Amino acid sequence: MTSPRDSSDHLVVHKQGTELLTDPLLNKGTAFTESERDTFALHGLLPPHIGDMEEQIERRLAAIRELKRDLDKYLQLRNLQDSNETLFYALLERHLTEMLPLVYTPTVGKGCQTFSRYFHYPRGLFIGYPQRDRIDAMLAHPRFDNVRVIVVSDGERILGLGDQGAGGMGIPIGKLSLYTACAGIDPATTLPVLLDPGTDNQERLDDPLYIGWRHRRKRGEDYDDFVEAFVQAVKKRWPHVLLQWEDFARSNAQRLLDRYREQLCTFNDDIQGTAAVAAGTLLAAARATGSDLKSQTIVIYGAGSAGCGIGRLLVHMMMEEGLSEDQAWDRFYAIDSQGLLLDDQDLPDFKQPFARRRDDIKGWKVKDKDRVALIDVVKHAKPSVLLGLSGQGGAFNEEVIRAMAKHAEQPIVLPLSNPVANSEAAPQDVLDWTDGKALVGTGSPFDPVKVDGQEYTVDQVNNAYVFPGVGLGLMAVKATYVSDGMFAAAAQALAHAADVDPDGPATLLPPIDKLRDTARTVAIAVAKRARKEKHCERFDDHDLEAMIDACMWRAEYKPYALAAD
């Protein structure tokens, strides 16, 4: 992870020969010049042809496009990342729309499931439970001196696929790839981490090729002590690092965030990042209908940590629009696997604010008063917004959508569950059932839809619209704390970044190939909110853009000079 010394026009490099060619942060492959081949003893280790980055991109792109399976394309890209990171990111930046679904959702899910089968290069840091007393020593190596952002997972809730154990490392690797591709975070400053407390996935435990710790997951105090040891070691090693939690189980995600958010600059992307991108999309949709956020009646189908995280952020933003706290909470109906949340149920703390009073549904005609179903809520609550985070494929069926369309002129339907098979609805179905009037955004990528014979792109409500920019803004101003207000600012910035198409289904989000511009816009908003809330050092507005731009690395080859050792 150590970086060479960087001057304005070249890099001062200590490595030569095969040591240089096998360092993915430094390797340029056939793009090493004749003089560099002389200086760094590369003749004979490379073919004689001297190429450039554009030629290399075309070669790699052609090889990827020849492959039929998305998993094979994912593996080809991972191999490129492990051999030449500059070229990997240059390819991503120039073809982000095509590459994003391959390096992250939905393909990364299959990558995690098959991670052990294809493991070959030691990227990131695996911290197994048996090594819990060695974490300080593991982090102490000089190769980690420049780390500024960490993404950590314990592999227990990978997308909608459940416990993948050590294979969950694919998620931190993928997330950090997007930090670089979408926000320009220098890859030499990033560290993916997999905490391995075991796995309860029997298929993984029975797999002779499984690379993780072959043990049932540690729970309770043992698990908490393991995470505590990691966090304290991180704080000691990097007092100003940004730590992002990723794909922890619902039973752990919120409580770990609550436990550590006051101790270091940290956030949980599944909870807060998902909340911000959903809120930003919803704000844009409300704007497209000529309405505002505080006027929406919202059903959250899937009241887990992510769903409730979205709800809490939306309550915060509704209050900023002028509603009282009680008025804001009253705009929500949250549903979990047991039906509508009600105040006479035994609910975990994070769900309790969403519980409706039993008297609220006294006049409802429902099939089961103890398990009020989605269709009952839609018919009686008359929502303008459906948010799907349940992982239940097809839950927003024709009956539900048509019932919603009876009272909502332009229903806002956001089936956000991943992967595609778990999506609560297919966007083409939603548009067909609403005569093309619905505003739709999905968690997974879908094929374009057709309305009145015209083809339109479906917005993917991808966390990549938010977390890279949030991280960039936090790092640029050296923020010490990540607040809900910062994610509200990110959502508002995102909502104003898209141009609404007046002639078809609303464009709720900027195009994927503009994600780098979007990240910069989000970063500015987050930085200003951090200053307003006094969670960073003071800065002047005229300096802010330069501060952010200074943090944005670009994938380009620089000339190398040999260090004088």
N, C-alpha and C positions, 0 to 999 in steps of 0.2 A: 504493500500500500504506500510505500514511500515514493515521493516524487523527485525527479531530477531537478537541479537548479534551473530556474527559468529566467532568462534575460529577455529583453524586449524583442530580440530577433532570432534567438536560437535557444536550444536546450543544452545544458552541460550534462553529459551522460557518463557514468562510470563503467557501464557494462560494454562488453565486446563479444563478437562471435555468437555462438549458440546461446549464450546467456542473454544477450540482447534480443535475439530472435524469438526466444521463448518467454519474454516478458510482455504480456499483452498490453500493458500501458505504454510500452516503448516501441514495439514491433511495427515496422512499416512495410514489411514484405517486399514485393518487387519495386516499391516506390523509393527504396534507398538509392541515393544518387551514386554515381561512379566514385566521387571523392569520399562519400561516406563509407562506401564499400572498402576503399583503401584504408581509411582511418580506423574502422571498427572491425577489420579482419573478416569481412563478409564474403569475399570472393570465393566461389566454389560452394558456399552454403546456400546461395540463391541462384536461380537460372540467370543467364546473361542479360535477358531483356530487362530494360529499365522502364517501368510504367509510371502511372500517376494515379491519384485517388479516383478520378472519374472512371478510368478504365477498370480499376479494381471493383468499383461499385457495380458496373455493368456486368462484370464476370460473375460476381456473387449473386446479383439479382437474377441473372439467367439461370444459374444453378438452382436457386430456390424455386423459381417459377416452373422448372421442369418436374419438381416433385409433386406427387398427387396428394399425399396425406399432409394435413396441417401439422401433425405431430412431427413428421420428418422435416418440415420447414422450420418448426420451432427448434429442433435439434441442430439443424444447419446453422441457425442464427446463434444458438448458444455456443456452438463450436467456434464460430467467428468471434464472438465476444471473448472467448477464452484464449484466442490466438492474436487478435488485433482489435483492441477496443476502439481505437480511433476510427478505423474503417467501419466497425459495427455501428457506431453512433452516427457516422456520416450517412450510412445506408438508411438508418432509421429516420434521421432528420429529413432526408430527401424524399422518402417514400413512407411517411408516417401513417397515412390512411391505410395502406396495404399491410404494413408491418405491425401496427398496434395489436390487432387481434391475434397475431402469431407470437409476439413476445409476452403478451399478457392475456387477459380474458378474451375468448374462452379457452384458447389452446393451452395456456399455462396449467389449467386443471389437469389435463391429460399428462402434461409434463411432470406434475407432482405425483400422479399415480404411478408413473413409470420411472421416477427419478433414480431409484436404486439400479434399475436395469441398465441405464445409460450413464451412470456416474463415472467420470474419468478425470476431472480436474478439480483441485481443491480451492474452490471459490467461496469466500466468506468464512465464517467461523461456526463450527458445530460445537456446542457445549452440552455434553451429556451429563446426566445426573451423577454418574460415578465420578466425574471430574469437578464436582461443585466446589471442592476445596482448592482447586487450582486456577480459578477464574482470574484472579489478579495476575498470576504469572502468564496465563494465556494472552491477556490483553496487553501485557507489558512489552511485547516485542516491538522493536523500532519500526517494523513495517506498518504499524498502526499509528504512527506519530501524527499523521496529518488527517485523521478521521474527524469529520465534522457532522456527519449524519449517519444514523444507524436505523435500519429497519429490522425488527425482531419478531419472530413468530415461534409458537410452540407446536405448530402443525396440527392442532386439534380440530379446527373448523375451517378447512380449506374450501373456500367458495361454497358451493352447495354439496360438496363431496365428502364432508366429514373428516374424520381423523386420518391423516396421511403420514403421521409420525415424522421421521427425518426427511421424507419426501417433500414436506412443507417448505423446505429451503427454497424451492422454486418461487415461492411468493416474495420473500425479501429480495431475492435476486431480480425478479421481474419489476418490483416496485422501484428499486433503485435505478434500474435501467430507464424507467420513465422519468425519474427525477433528472437524469442527465439528458435524455432525448427531448423532454418537454420543457425543462427549466434551465438546462445548462449547468447543472451541478457537476463539478469536476469529478469524474469517476474515481480518481485517486483519493478522494476524501470521503468515499462511501464505504460502508461495511454492512453486509447482510449477515444476520445472526439467526441461528436455529437453536433454541433451547430444547433439549431432548430429555423430557422426563419419562420417556417410554411411550408406548402406544397401546390403545385398546382395539386396534384394527387387527383382527385375527389373521386376515389375509397377509398383512405385512409381517406379522410374527412368524407365520408359517413359510414365508418366502426365503429360500436359502440365499438369495442375492440381496436381501434387505440390509441396508448400510447403517440403520439406526440401532439404538440400544434395545436389545430384545428383552423387554420387560413390560409388564402392565404399567399403565400410567400411574405415577405417584400423584396422590391427592392430598387434600387437607393441609396440615401443617408442613409436611415434607415438601409439598409443591410450593407453598408460599415461601418457605425458607430458601428454596432453590432460586426463585425469582428475586427475592430480596438480596441474595448474595450477588446475583448478576447486576442488579440496579446499583448497589453500593459500589461494586467494582467499576462500573461505568462512570459513576459520579466522581470517583477518585481519579480515574485515568483521564477523563475528558470533562471537566467541570462545566463547559459551555456547549456540549454536544446537543444536537437535536435527536431525540429518540422517538421513533414511531412504532407503535404496537400494531400488529397485523394478524388477523385470522386466529384470535384466541376464542375459546368457547364462550358462549353467552354467560355461563356461570362465572367466568373469570374476567371477561373483557371490561365491563363497567367498573367492577370493584378494583381492579388493578389500576385503571385510569384514575379513579378517585383517590387511591392510596398514594400515587406517585406524582400527580400533576402539580403539586405544590413543591416537589423536591427538585425538579429539573424541567428543562424545556421539552415537553412531551405531549403527544396526542395519540389517539387511536383512530386510524383512518376508517375502519369499519363503522365506527360510531359517528365521529365528527366529520370526517371527510365525506362519507356517504350522505350525512345530514346536509352538508353545505351544497353539494352538487344537486341533490334532490330539491333543496330549498331554492337554489338559483334557477333550476329548470321550472319549478312551480311559479316563481316570481315572473319569469319570462312568459309562461303560459297565461298567467293572470293578466299580464300587460297586453298580451295578444287578444284577449277577450274584452279588453276595455275595462277590466276590473282591477282589484288590488288584493293583496294577500289576506288582509284582515276580514275580507268579506267571504272567504272560502269556508265551506264545511267539508272537513277532511276525514276520510276513513283510512286508517292504517291497518292493513291486513298483513299481519305478521309482527306482533308486538314484542319482538325480541330486543336485544340491545341496539341493533341498527335502527329498527323501526321507531323505538322510543327515543333514540338519539335524534332522529329527524324531527319527531314531534316536539321535543324540548327546544331545539333550535328555532322551529317555526313559532312556538309560543313566544320565545325571546323576540323574534322579529315582528310578530303581531303587536307586542307591547310597545316596540319602537314606533309602530304605526299608530299608536294611540289607544289600543285596547287596555283595559285593566287585566291583571293576571287571571282573575276568575273568568272574565269574558273570553280571554284567549283560550284557556283550557276548555271552555264550553264549545269551542269550534271542532273538537276532536272526538272521534269514536274509534277506539283501538280494539283489535280482535286478535286473539292468539288461538292456539289449538283447542282451547276450551270454550271458544266463542267470545262474545263481547265482554270486555273487562267491566266488572261490576263491583261496587264498593263493599258488598257482603261476601266477596270471595277472598281466599287466602292468597294474596299476591306478593311477589317480591317487591322490595322497596322501589326499584326503578319503574315498575309498572303502576304503582298506586296512584300517582297524579293523573293518570289517564282513565281511571275507573269512573264510570258513570254511576250516578245514584240509581238505586232500584226504582225510585219514583219516576225517573226520567223516561222509563219504558213502560210505565203502568198501563197506558192505553194501547200499547202495541199488540198486534195479533201475531203471535209467533208459535212455531211448532213446539219449541222446547224452551220454557222460560229460564231454565238453568244453563242453557247452552245456546245463546242467541246467535244465529248463523249470519253469514255475510249477506245473503239475500234479504233477510229480515231487516238488517241495518240499512241497506240501500233503499228499501221500500219506505221505511219510516223516517230515517234521518235525512233523506234526500240530499246526499252529498254532491258537491261539485267536483270533488277530487277523490280519486282512488289511488292509494299508494300500496304497491305490492312488494312485501319483503318476506314472504312466507316460505319460499322454496317449493310451493305447491303448483306444479305445472297445470295450466288451464283453469285455475280457480276463478278467474274473471271470465266466466262463461257467457253464452249468449243471453241467458235469462238475467244475469246480473247487469250486464252492460245495457241491455234494452230497458231494464227497470230504471237504471240511472238516467238514460237519455230521455225518459218521460218528463223529468223535471229539470234537467240541466241542458241548456241550449247548446253549449259546447263543453261536453264532459272532458275533464283533464284526467287521463288514465296513464299511470306510470307503473307498469309491471317491471320491477327492478331486480328480481331474483336472477341469479346466475346458476349454471349455464343456461343455454337456450331451452333445454328440456324442462328446466324448473321455472321458466317464465310464466307468470300468472295469465298471460294472454299473448297471442300473436298480434302484432299491430295491424296487419291486414284485416283480421277478423274484427277488431275493435272498430276500425273505420267502416267496414261493411255493415256492422250492426248499428252504426250511428249515422248512416248516410253520408259518411265522409266528414262529419262535423267534429269528431273528437280530436283533441290534441294529445298526442301520444309520444312518450319517450320510454325507452327500454334499457334494462341493465345490460343485456347482451346484444351483440350486433345482429341485426336482421337484414334480409334482402329489402330493397326498395319496395314501396307499396304503390298501388295504382288507385287513383280516385278520378272518376269521370274520364277514364282513358289516359290520364296523365300520370307519369311516374315521379315519385317523390322519395327522397332519402329519409330514413327513420333516424331520429336523434338517439344516439346511445348515451344514456346518462351515466357516464363513466367517471369514476373518481379521478382519473387523470386530468380532468378539467380543473380540479381544485388543489389536491395535495402537493403537486410540484410547485405551484405558485405560492402556496402557504409556506412550504419549506424554504423557498427562495427568499420570501419576504422576511421570515424569522431570522434566517442566517445573515441577510444583508445588514440588519440593524442590531444583530446580536441580542435578540429577545431572550428574556429569562423565564417567560411563562406564556402558555398558549391558552387564551380565553375563548369563551363562547362568542364574545363580541368579534373576535378576529375571524371566526368562521362565518358569522353573519355578514361581516364586511366582504369576505370572499364570495359569498352567495350573491350579494348585491352587485358586486363587480361582474360576476359571471352573467347575471340576468341582463345586464346592459351591453354585453359583448356580442350578442347575436343580432343579425338583421332579420326581422320577421318578413316572411314571404306573403304578401297580401293576396296572391293568386292561388294559393293552395294550402295544404296543411301547414300550420305554423312551424317555422324553423326556430326551435327553442334554444339551440346551442350553436356556438361557432363551429365551423367545419374542423375536422380532426387535424387537417394540415396547418391550422392556425393555432395549435395548442401552445406553441412556444410564445406567441404573442399574447395568448390568453394568460399564460403563467405570469408573464411580466405585469399584465394589468392586475391580476389577483395579488401579486407580490406587493405592488404599490399600495393597494387598499389595505392589505394586512399590516404592512409596515406603519401606515398612518394610524391605524387603530391601535397598534402596539404603543406608539408614541402617545396617543390620546389617553390610554389607560396606564401610562407610565410603567410599562413593562420592558423598556429598552432605554438606551441613552438618547439624549436629545439630538435631533438633526434638523436641518433646514430643508424645506421642500425642494429648493433648487439643487440640493445635493443628492436627493433620494434616487433619482433615476441613474445617476452615475454610480451610486453605491450598489444598486441592483445589477447594473450592467457589468460591474467589476466582478460580480460573483458568477457570471454566466460564461462558462467554458464553451468553446466551439471545437467541433471535431475537424481539425485540420492538421496536416503534417507541418511541423517546424523543422528547420535545419538543425542538425546535431553537431555539437563540438565535444571532443573527448576531454574529460576531466584530467587535470594535471595532478595525478596522485603521486 
